[in-house]
Amino acid sequence: MFCRLRFAGAGMLVAAALLAQSDAPKRFDVGSVKPSAPDGQPNSNFPLGPGDVYVRNGGFFNATGFPLLTYMAFAYKMIGNQAQYVLPQLPDWARSDRYDIQARAATDPGKDGMRLMMRALLAERFGLVTHYEDREVAVLAFTLPAGSKTGPQLQRHSDDSPCPTEAPNTAAPGVVDGKPAFCNGIYPLKPTAPGRTRFGGRNVTLAFIADTFSAGVNLGRPIIDQTGLTGTFDFTLEWVQPRPPTAPAAVPDAPTETAGPTFEEALREQLGLRLTARKGPLRVLVVDHVERPTAN
């Protein structure tokens, strides 16, 4: 379901960018991993998505009720393309069993510093061993026809536009001029008509937009960016999500489909982008080993 896009996301999915932060601590000073309470609700003291939105916490990581897959997605800054390749490699328990993780560093290293320390904790407690492979796979590529301009709902981000990424709490972001208040992420927005799906983001790359929507719309192939456009953008995108053929209408005798553009039509009309089937490069996270966590 498309609700998986409710995490906020931003930035490039490049592990080297994290590893280059040599001044950040690489390990938590102390850490605890334990099974979640059966009735526990997923919660964290800052957003665990791949974006930059962060709540300063004095170096304390506190999350409850999440499976290992979520902690891996946080640690490795995974979005749609990465997640759909990692998921089949994991045992069932890594997707179903829930864990609470509390850990502390001497100082607050920022969100990407927390990611690096979470990698070390997962390696120590879950025996997690991974590596990356570059593969050539069948993809759907964002393309921009020669001589074409981007659509009306896709504009280059202005350098002088206020762009907060730190929040006083984990409450849902507000809206500014029809777009999310926070930058470096993609968030659900209120649609303009019932039955539609609407998302928006500010200061995000086209590669990030493509990767985020890969899992959300599930077109059968990863989506990558091959427009050649660099820099960051602000956008909104609204479309009608087709109802599965077996899903009943919400109201008896209601129309079977809501009027509006499909995802591909919305890309063309609103963002000026096309989806082109081709072969393309994809960096895949490979799981070499993982096991249930050791005791504290």
NORZI-V756362 format. One record per pair of residues at least 24 apart in sequence whose C-alpha atoms are under 10 Angstrom apart, sorted by the first residue. I is the first residue (numbers start at 1). GAP is how many residues later the second one is. D is the distance in whole Angstrom. If there is no record, write none. Layout:
((I	GAP	D) (I	GAP	D))
//
This chain:
((1	214	9) (1	215	7) (1	216	8) (1	217	9) (1	240	10) (2	195	9) (2	211	9) (2	213	8) (2	214	4) (2	215	6) (2	216	8) (2	239	9) (3	185	9) (3	213	7) (3	214	10) (4	76	9) (4	208	10) (4	209	10) (4	211	8) (4	212	6) (4	213	10) (5	44	10) (5	74	9) (5	75	9) (5	181	8) (5	182	7) (5	183	8) (5	194	9) (5	207	7) (5	208	8) (5	209	10) (5	210	8) (5	211	6) (5	212	9) (6	43	9) (6	180	8) (6	181	6) (6	182	6) (6	193	9) (6	210	10) (7	40	8) (7	41	8) (7	42	5) (7	43	8) (7	44	8) (7	72	10) (7	178	9) (7	179	8) (7	180	7) (7	181	9) (7	205	10) (8	39	7) (8	40	8) (8	41	5) (8	42	7) (8	43	6) (8	44	8) (8	45	7) (8	164	10) (8	165	10) (8	174	9) (8	175	10) (8	176	8) (8	177	5) (8	178	5) (8	179	6) (8	180	9) (8	193	9) (8	204	10) (9	38	9) (9	39	9) (9	40	6) (9	41	5) (9	42	4) (9	43	7) (9	44	8) (9	68	9) (9	69	9) (9	70	8) (9	174	9) (9	175	7) (9	176	4) (9	177	5) (9	178	8) (9	192	9) (9	195	9) (9	199	8) (9	200	9) (9	202	10) (9	203	8) (10	39	8) (10	40	6) (10	41	4) (10	42	6) (10	43	8) (10	67	9) (10	69	9) (10	173	8) (10	174	4) (10	175	4) (10	176	7) (10	191	9) (10	192	9) (10	193	8) (10	194	6) (10	195	8) (10	197	10) (10	198	7) (10	199	9) (10	202	9) (11	39	8) (11	40	6) (11	41	7) (11	66	9) (11	173	6) (11	174	8) (11	192	9) (11	193	7) (11	194	7) (11	196	9) (11	197	7) (11	198	10) (11	221	9) (12	38	9) (12	39	9) (12	65	9) (12	66	10) (12	67	10) (12	172	10) (12	192	9) (12	193	8) (12	194	10) (12	195	7) (12	196	6) (12	199	10) (13	37	8) (13	38	10) (13	63	8) (13	64	6) (13	65	7) (13	66	8) (13	68	10) (13	69	9) (13	194	9) (13	195	8) (13	198	9) (13	270	9) (14	62	9) (14	63	8) (14	64	9) (14	269	9) (15	60	10) (15	61	7) (15	62	8) (15	63	10) (15	101	10) (15	117	9) (17	95	9) (18	58	9) (18	59	9) (18	94	6) (18	95	8) (18	97	8) (18	98	7) (19	93	9) (19	94	9) (19	97	8) (21	91	9) (21	92	8) (21	95	9) (22	91	10) (23	86	9) (23	90	9) (24	83	10) (24	84	9) (24	85	6) (24	86	9) (24	88	9) (24	89	6) (24	90	9) (24	92	8) (24	93	9) (25	80	8) (25	81	9) (25	82	9) (25	83	9) (25	84	7) (25	88	7) (25	89	8) (25	91	8) (25	92	7) (26	79	10) (26	83	9) (26	87	7) (26	88	8) (26	89	9) (26	90	6) (26	91	5) (26	92	9) (26	93	9) (26	94	7) (26	95	10) (27	76	10) (27	77	9) (27	78	8) (27	86	9) (27	87	9) (27	88	10) (27	89	7) (27	90	4) (27	91	8) (27	92	8) (27	93	6) (27	94	7) (28	31	9) (28	32	9) (28	33	9) (28	74	10) (28	75	6) (28	76	6) (28	77	5) (28	78	8) (28	79	10) (28	86	8) (28	88	9) (28	89	6) (28	90	8) (28	92	8) (28	93	7) (29	30	10) (29	74	7) (29	75	6) (29	76	5) (29	77	7) (29	78	10) (29	88	9) (30	30	10) (30	72	8) (30	73	6) (30	74	6) (30	75	7) (30	76	9) (30	91	10) (31	29	10) (31	30	9) (31	31	10) (31	70	7) (31	71	6) (31	72	4) (31	73	6) (31	74	9) (31	87	10) (31	90	8) (31	94	9) (31	265	8) (32	30	10) (32	67	10) (32	68	8) (32	69	6) (32	70	5) (32	71	6) (32	72	9) (32	89	9) (32	93	9) (32	263	9) (32	264	6) (33	30	10) (33	31	10) (33	66	7) (33	67	6) (33	68	5) (33	69	7) (33	70	9) (33	88	9) (33	89	10) (33	92	8) (33	93	10) (33	260	7) (33	261	8) (33	262	8) (33	263	7) (34	30	9) (34	64	9) (34	65	6) (34	66	5) (34	67	7) (34	68	9) (34	259	8) (34	260	9) (34	261	8) (34	262	8) (35	29	9) (35	30	8) (35	31	10) (35	32	10) (35	62	8) (35	63	6) (35	64	4) (35	65	6) (35	66	9) (35	258	9) (36	27	10) (36	28	7) (36	29	5) (36	30	8) (36	31	9) (36	61	8) (36	62	5) (36	63	5) (36	64	5) (36	65	9) (37	27	9) (37	28	8) (37	61	8) (37	62	8) (37	63	9) (38	27	9) (38	59	10) (38	60	9) (39	26	9) (40	24	7) (40	25	6) (40	26	10) (40	58	9) (40	59	10) (40	60	9) (41	24	6) (41	25	9) (41	57	10) (42	24	6) (42	25	9) (42	56	9) (42	57	9) (42	58	9) (43	57	9) (43	127	10) (44	56	10) (44	57	9) (44	58	10) (44	126	8) (45	124	8) (45	125	7) (46	65	9) (46	120	10) (46	121	9) (46	122	10) (46	123	7) (46	124	6) (46	125	10) (47	27	9) (47	64	9) (47	120	10) (47	122	9) (47	123	7) (47	124	10) (48	25	8) (48	26	5) (48	27	9) (48	29	9) (48	63	9) (48	67	9) (49	24	8) (49	25	6) (49	26	10) (49	28	7) (49	29	8) (49	30	8) (49	136	9) (50	24	6) (50	25	9) (50	26	8) (50	27	5) (50	28	6) (50	29	7) (50	61	10) (50	62	9) (50	65	10) (50	134	9) (50	135	8) (50	158	10) (50	162	10) (51	26	8) (51	27	10) (51	28	10) (51	60	9) (51	61	10) (51	114	9) (51	132	9) (51	133	6) (51	134	5) (51	135	8) (51	153	10) (51	157	10) (52	58	9) (52	59	7) (52	60	8) (52	112	9) (52	113	6) (52	114	8) (52	130	9) (52	131	8) (52	132	6) (52	133	7) (53	58	8) (53	111	8) (53	112	4) (53	113	5) (53	114	7) (53	117	9) (53	120	10) (53	129	7) (53	130	8) (53	131	7) (53	132	7) (54	56	8) (54	57	6) (54	58	10) (54	110	10) (54	111	6) (54	112	5) (54	113	6) (54	114	9) (54	115	9) (54	116	8) (55	55	9) (55	56	9) (55	110	9) (55	111	6) (55	112	5) (55	113	6) (55	114	6) (55	115	7) (56	52	7) (56	53	9) (56	54	7) (56	55	9) (56	110	7) (56	111	8) (56	112	8) (56	113	9) (57	47	10) (57	50	9) (57	51	7) (57	52	10) (57	53	9) (57	111	10) (57	112	10) (58	46	8) (58	47	8) (58	48	8) (58	49	6) (58	50	5) (58	51	9) (58	52	9) (59	44	8) (59	45	6) (59	46	5) (59	47	6) (59	48	5) (59	49	4) (59	50	7) (59	51	8) (59	52	10) (59	54	10) (59	55	8) (60	42	7) (60	43	6) (60	44	4) (60	45	6) (60	46	9) (60	47	9) (60	48	7) (60	49	10) (60	54	9) (61	40	7) (61	41	6) (61	42	5) (61	43	6) (61	44	8) (61	47	10) (61	53	8) (61	57	9) (62	38	8) (62	39	6) (62	40	5) (62	41	7) (62	42	9) (63	36	8) (63	37	6) (63	38	5) (63	39	6) (63	40	9) (64	34	8) (64	35	6) (64	36	4) (64	37	6) (64	38	8) (65	32	9) (65	33	5) (65	34	5) (65	35	6) (65	36	9) (66	28	10) (66	29	9) (66	30	9) (66	31	8) (66	32	5) (66	33	6) (66	34	7) (66	35	9) (67	26	8) (67	27	6) (67	28	6) (67	29	6) (67	30	6) (67	31	4) (67	32	6) (67	33	9) (68	25	8) (68	26	5) (68	27	6) (68	28	8) (68	29	8) (68	30	7) (68	31	7) (68	32	10) (68	54	9) (68	58	9) (68	222	10) (68	224	9) (68	225	10) (69	24	10) (69	25	6) (69	26	6) (69	27	9) (69	28	10) (69	29	10) (70	24	9) (70	25	8) (70	28	10) (71	28	9) (71	30	9) (71	44	9) (71	47	8) (71	48	9) (71	51	8) (72	43	9) (72	46	8) (72	47	8) (72	50	8) (72	56	9) (73	42	9) (74	37	10) (74	38	9) (74	40	9) (74	41	6) (74	42	10) (74	44	8) (74	45	9) (75	36	10) (75	37	8) (75	38	10) (75	39	8) (75	40	4) (75	41	6) (75	42	8) (75	43	6) (75	44	5) (75	45	9) (75	46	10) (75	47	9) (76	36	10) (76	39	7) (76	40	8) (76	42	9) (76	43	7) (76	209	9) (77	35	9) (77	38	8) (78	133	9) (78	134	9) (78	207	9) (79	129	8) (79	130	10) (79	131	10) (79	132	6) (79	133	6) (79	134	9) (79	135	8) (79	136	8) (80	128	9) (80	129	10) (80	130	9) (80	131	5) (80	132	5) (80	133	7) (80	134	5) (80	135	5) (80	136	7) (80	137	10) (80	138	9) (80	142	8) (80	143	9) (81	129	9) (81	130	6) (81	131	8) (81	132	9) (81	133	6) (81	134	7) (81	140	9) (81	141	6) (81	142	7) (81	143	8) (81	201	8) (81	202	9) (81	203	8) (81	204	10) (82	129	8) (82	130	10) (82	132	10) (82	133	9) (82	140	9) (82	200	9) (82	201	8) (82	202	6) (82	203	7) (82	204	10) (83	128	10) (83	131	10) (83	132	8) (83	201	9) (83	202	9) (84	130	9) (84	131	7) (84	134	10) (84	137	10) (84	138	8) (84	200	10) (85	137	10) (85	198	10) (85	199	7) (85	200	8) (85	201	8) (86	198	8) (86	199	6) (86	200	7) (86	201	7) (87	200	10) (89	196	10) (89	197	8) (89	198	7) (89	199	9) (89	200	10) (89	201	10) (90	197	8) (90	198	10) (90	199	9) (90	200	8) (90	201	10) (91	199	9) (91	200	9) (91	201	10) (93	198	9) (93	199	8) (94	32	10) (94	196	9) (94	197	9) (94	198	8) (97	195	10) (99	194	10) (122	168	9) (122	169	10) (122	171	8) (123	166	9) (123	167	8) (123	168	10) (123	170	10) (124	169	9) (124	170	8) (125	165	10) (125	166	9) (125	167	8) (125	168	5) (125	169	5) (125	170	8) (125	171	9) (126	163	9) (126	164	6) (126	165	5) (126	166	6) (126	167	4) (126	168	7) (127	161	10) (127	162	7) (127	163	5) (127	164	6) (127	165	8) (127	166	8) (127	167	9) (128	159	8) (128	160	8) (128	161	5) (128	162	5) (128	163	7) (128	164	10) (128	165	10) (129	157	9) (129	158	6) (129	159	5) (129	160	5) (129	161	7) (129	162	10) (130	155	7) (130	156	5) (130	157	5) (130	158	5) (130	159	7) (130	160	9) (131	153	8) (131	154	6) (131	155	5) (131	156	7) (131	157	7) (132	151	7) (132	152	6) (132	153	5) (132	154	6) (132	155	9) (133	149	8) (133	150	6) (133	151	5) (133	152	7) (133	153	7) (134	147	7) (134	148	6) (134	149	4) (134	150	6) (134	151	9) (135	144	10) (135	145	8) (135	146	6) (135	147	5) (135	148	6) (135	149	7) (136	143	6) (136	144	5) (136	145	5) (136	146	6) (136	147	9) (137	84	9) (137	85	9) (137	141	8) (137	142	5) (137	143	6) (137	144	6) (137	145	7) (138	82	10) (138	83	7) (138	84	8) (138	85	9) (138	139	7) (138	140	6) (138	141	5) (138	142	6) (138	143	9) (138	144	9) (139	75	10) (139	80	10) (139	81	9) (139	82	5) (139	83	5) (139	84	6) (139	85	7) (139	86	10) (139	136	9) (139	137	8) (139	138	6) (139	139	6) (139	140	6) (139	141	6) (139	142	9) (139	143	9) (140	70	9) (140	74	9) (140	79	8) (140	80	9) (140	81	6) (140	82	6) (140	83	5) (140	84	6) (140	85	9) (140	86	9) (140	134	9) (140	135	6) (140	136	5) (140	137	5) (140	138	6) (140	139	8) (140	140	8) (141	66	10) (141	69	8) (141	80	10) (141	81	8) (141	82	6) (141	83	5) (141	84	5) (141	85	6) (141	86	8) (141	132	9) (141	133	8) (141	134	5) (141	135	5) (141	136	6) (141	137	7) (141	138	9) (141	139	8) (142	64	8) (142	65	9) (142	67	10) (142	68	7) (142	81	7) (142	82	6) (142	83	5) (142	84	5) (142	85	6) (142	86	9) (142	125	9) (142	130	10) (142	131	6) (142	132	6) (142	133	5) (142	134	7) (142	135	9) (143	81	9) (143	82	7) (143	83	6) (143	84	5) (143	85	8) (143	86	10) (143	125	10) (143	129	9) (143	130	6) (143	131	5) (143	132	6) (143	133	7) (144	81	10) (144	82	8) (144	83	5) (144	84	8) (144	85	9) (144	124	9) (144	127	10) (144	128	7) (144	129	5) (144	130	6) (144	131	9) (144	132	10) (145	82	9) (145	127	9) (145	128	8) (145	129	8) (146	81	10) (148	124	8) (148	125	9) (149	122	9) (149	123	7) (149	124	9) (150	79	10) (150	118	9) (150	119	9) (150	120	8) (150	121	6) (150	122	5) (150	123	7) (151	84	10) (151	115	10) (151	116	8) (151	117	7) (151	118	6) (151	119	5) (151	120	4) (151	121	4) (151	122	8) (152	83	9) (152	84	9) (152	117	8) (152	118	6) (152	119	6) (152	120	8) (153	47	9) (153	80	10) (153	81	8) (153	82	5) (153	83	6) (153	84	7) (153	85	10) (153	113	10) (153	114	9) (153	116	9) (153	117	5) (153	118	5) (153	119	9) (154	46	10) (154	47	10) (154	48	10) (154	52	10) (154	79	7) (154	80	6) (154	81	5) (154	82	7) (154	83	9) (154	113	10) (154	116	7) (154	117	5) (154	118	8) (154	119	10) (155	47	9) (155	48	10) (155	77	9) (155	78	6) (155	79	5) (155	80	6) (155	81	10) (155	116	9) (156	46	9) (156	47	8) (156	48	9) (156	49	10) (156	74	10) (156	75	8) (156	76	6) (156	77	4) (156	78	6) (156	79	9) (157	26	10) (157	45	7) (157	46	6) (157	47	8) (157	48	10) (157	74	8) (157	75	6) (157	76	5) (157	77	5) (157	78	9) (158	44	10) (158	45	8) (158	74	9) (158	75	8) (158	76	9) (159	44	9) (159	73	10) (161	41	10) (161	42	9) (163	39	8) (163	40	8) (175	25	10) (178	57	10) (178	58	8) (179	55	8) (179	56	7) (179	57	7) (180	54	10) (180	55	10) (180	56	9) (183	51	9) (184	24	10) (184	48	9) (184	49	10) (184	50	10) (185	24	9) (185	27	10) (186	26	8) (186	27	10) (186	48	10) (186	49	9) (186	50	9) (187	49	10) (188	48	10) (188	49	10) (189	47	9) (189	48	9) (189	49	9) (190	48	10) (191	46	10) (191	47	7) (191	48	9) (192	46	8) (193	45	10) (193	46	10) (193	47	10) (193	65	9) (193	66	9) (193	67	9) (194	46	9) (194	64	8) (194	65	9) (195	44	9) (195	45	7) (195	46	8) (195	47	10) (195	48	10) (195	62	9) (195	63	6) (195	64	8) (195	65	9) (196	42	7) (196	43	6) (196	44	5) (196	45	7) (196	46	10) (196	62	8) (196	63	9) (196	64	8) (196	65	9) (196	66	10) (197	40	8) (197	41	5) (197	42	5) (197	43	6) (197	44	7) (197	66	9) (198	38	7) (198	39	6) (198	40	4) (198	41	7) (198	42	9) (198	43	10) (199	36	8) (199	37	6) (199	38	5) (199	39	7) (199	40	9) (200	34	8) (200	35	5) (200	36	4) (200	37	6) (200	38	9) (201	32	8) (201	33	6) (201	34	6) (201	35	7) (201	36	9) (202	30	8) (202	31	6) (202	32	4) (202	33	7) (202	34	9) (203	28	9) (203	29	5) (203	30	5) (203	31	6) (203	32	9) (204	27	8) (204	28	5) (204	29	5) (204	30	7) (204	31	9) (205	24	9) (205	25	7) (205	26	6) (205	27	5) (205	28	6) (205	29	9) (206	24	8) (206	25	8) (206	26	7) (206	27	7) (206	28	10) (206	29	10) (207	25	10) (208	24	10) (209	24	10) (209	26	9) (213	50	10) (217	24	8) (217	25	10) (217	46	8) (219	44	10) (219	45	10) (221	56	9) (222	58	9) (222	60	9) (223	52	8) (223	53	9) (223	54	9) (223	57	10) (223	59	10) (224	51	9) (224	52	10) (224	56	8) (224	57	9) (224	58	8) (225	48	10) (225	50	9) (225	55	10) (226	49	10) (226	50	9) (226	54	9) (227	46	8) (227	47	9) (235	35	9) (235	36	8) (236	34	8) (236	35	8) (237	26	9) (237	29	7) (237	30	7) (237	32	10) (237	33	7) (237	34	8) (238	24	9) (238	25	8) (238	27	10) (238	28	7) (238	29	9) (238	32	8) (239	24	5) (239	25	9) (239	26	8) (239	27	6) (239	28	9) (239	31	10) (240	25	10) (240	26	9))
//
